[in-house]
């Protein structure tokens, strides 16, 4: 219920306030809304470097049947979830049947796309190498080396049987938002 203002109150207010002059206010012209400058993507390593990490090269990296790698600081619980296939796969790429040169280029593009889409876990299908010379998995060995070179890769392991077994990898990726916050500090 709105209360009506009585005429006596209006007159008392005008008498108390006295004479009023309107202020001239210059309104600034509307400014163009500036977009924040984009945060530059971290540059991925050139994978043609012979030994970007001391003591690590494709030649001396042994490739077991089951692959498992994690960076320091990855929690055991998270690594266990990755190994069980309990982390939802956001994106996957099928590299099996490709030559190593093309697979390397596609891997770089794939990981960049994962970062752009903020994917936490990805699956890479590399195959078991049955059609390669010597029945040895060529891409599996190379991925074991290449993935370690990317800072955004926190961990990787062979997939569960339902997702390709030892012919595929689960890859746990760094949260791009967290890495940006660390860069600002």
PyMOL commands that set and color helices and strands:
alter all, ss='L'
color gray80, all
select helices_A, chain A and resi 7-17+76-84+100-117+133-135+138-149+161-163+165-167+176-184
alter helices_A, ss='H'
color red, helices_A
select strands_A, chain A and resi 68-70+91-94+121-125+153-158+168-173
alter strands_A, ss='S'
color yellow, strands_A
deselect
rebuild
show_as cartoon
